[in-house]
Amino acid sequence: MKTVKARPLRGLVLAFMAAYAMPGTRCEGAAKGADMNVELPRGELEANGVSPSRLLEFVRGLDAEVDSLHGFVLVRHGRVVAEGAWAPYDADTPHQLWSLTKSFTSMAVGLAISEGRFGLDEPILPHFAADAPADPPANLKAMTVRHLLTMTTGHDPEPPNDQWAKTWKTTFLAQPVPFAPGKHFVYNTPASGMLAALVERTTGMPIADYLKPRLFEPLGIREVIWWKVGDGTTAGGFGLHLRTPEIARFGQLLLQGGEWQGKQLVPRSWIEAATSRQVPNGDDPNNDWNQGYGYQFWMARHGAFRGDGAFGQFCIVMRDQDAVLAVTSGTPDMGKVMQLAWDKLLPALEPGPLKSDPKGVRALGRVLAGLTLRPVASVSKPAANLVGRRFRFPDNPRGIGRIGVGPRKGGATPLDLLLGGRERTIRCGGGTWIRGHLPGEGGLEEPVAVSGGWTAPDTFTARIAHLDSSFVDTIRLVFSGDELTLEQEMNVSFGPPRLPDLRGRLEPGVGR
């Protein structure tokens, strides 16, 4: 385990967008010394009761209706029967899970309870006496581990999610608790942070280190990237990065009641409780976020349960169908992914083996092989004298000092930038994606892919896909005489997706 600086928005996105400043940990080689023969076996679709033609409808639905999917893995009867990745994304790059992290925090809590480190119905306040108010109110005194797990702490609204501040636990404990804990559901990411802090205080180690021999190594998770918050505690409610196949293996572990390759990794009783409805959280029978909540797990329609994270990170476990669906994406419409799973995927899962369908298998294979995030293609020639010009910007929070578009060469157009005082060149694929890395914080390199082209005589457009997260930046450079307007928007965001425009001027003596 080595500690590094990590950010939700790193590299180029750090320059182009307002970045969060959160240190993190990267645990490299988390599975060293473990038996790496832990990948789920592959299985044929028809032999495992999956209709290739109906599954193709699900994949086409994802491709056409969700912007944008990054990858998925479908497991049936313990075997991987289908998987796909939308280029430039792949199955080998760890992906930010956002709140799907909470379900892994739940596993750490269950293991710690099974080891007698604290109790499910134990009040949390004695563990955080130094962070608590001098005269804590009765409802705060009554708050237990169970209440943190079920999001029934009694808060309304959710406490401020300022976990990058060193005093975030003090802030959490200082919030009014207007309801008696245990009855009132309010989604509460800081409560998940308190669970991680509790595990770390009672085990004396980071939560990633605690889970390493107990969960990560047995599941063959090769490395663990998990952010830390302002006081050095691991972020319990977000910040874990895993590969899509690793999410699928986690889901299969849950489906098997915590058993993996003949060994009980997590107590079966904890899995059953965590993935069962513990509290109500709404009354809309058609809303997958109103089906009840367990211990950091959502209940879902059709007898399923799931962990999920912002912008479409899913571990969906379909108990009645003996199936697991793992998804990574960057979409503002998570409900669309769930609806497609129920409308298109469930009908593809038959109770018994099906007749061989080689034609359907081939059609599905062709579609899976051609999945791609839509790149930018040049549809115009640039106006005269725009190529090679460099434009300088006034000081700005994004650190963009200068930018220019170079001549196309070898299928790529270079963007030459001065970012944070450093000269950088980004190669933009025309009608395709060019993968690369951008310098990040703490020595990390951020994997990205870029496409770009002239979308009008006076406009160069680039898309920058951050391959380890949900974010895709769309940058438009609009030229007008000696002036340049930089427009930028994100596919998904926790705030406004469109950033304020930046206006630059042609550098004197350059490109005239």
Secondary structure, 3 states (H helix, E strand, C coil): CEEEECCCCCHHHHHHCCCCCCEEEEECCCCCCCCCCCCCCECCCHHHCECHHHHHHHHHHHHHHCCCEEEEEEEECCEEEEEEECECCCCCCCEECHHHHHHHHHHHHHHHHHCCCCCCCCECHHHHHHHCCCCCCHHHHCCEHHHHHCCCCCCCCCCCCCCCCCCHHHHHHHCCCCCCCCCCCCCCHHHHHHHHHHHHHHHCCCHHHHHHHHHHCCCCCCCEEEEECCCCCECCCCCEEECHHHHHHHHHHHHCCCEECCEECCCHHHHHHHCCCCECCCCCCCCCCCCCECCCCEECCCCEEEEEECCCEEEEEECCCCEEEEEEECCCCHHHHHHHHHHHHHHHECCCCCCCCHHHHHHHHHHHHCCECCCCCCCCCCCCCCCCCEEECCCCCCCEEEEEECCCECCEEEEEEEECCEEEEEEEECCCCEEEEEECHHHCEEEEEEEEEEEECCEEEEEEEECCCCCEEEEEEEEECCEEEEEEEECCCCCCCEEEEEEEEECCCCCC
